[in-house]
Amino acid sequence: MIAKEVLKKELENYPDYFTIDELVGRLIVLEKRQRQKSDVKKLGKISVKELDLEIEKWFKM
């Protein structure tokens, strides 16, 4: 999810004319960055024990 303020800042940097494809592509990248920030915050809250169990699951696949 993208905050309205972030979207406004992003649109301020846009040229006066652009295509919908350019806008959608840029919004996808923006949302991916937001998700990465969220994921990093979540990872900081995982205990070492939980991380070890998760990694163990990955290698059993």
Steps between C-alpha positions, in 0.01 A plus 500: 500500500627846413438799724339805342790724605754269335292496183476881499878533534550249220262688267671833573818361340315392185512700179187683387414219259547126545334177395286279717753221443778717645283585800400140568860381466619765741222417749593133491861585583384736775281233658782244485723743689228548762464121538876460540503757778213317669672162460823634649311623805337159541832318469642706784234353729577132435692324772810298416314180588216586261747587228681167545169313468407696188836433334468132588165493317659655191770233479255212544318594178 
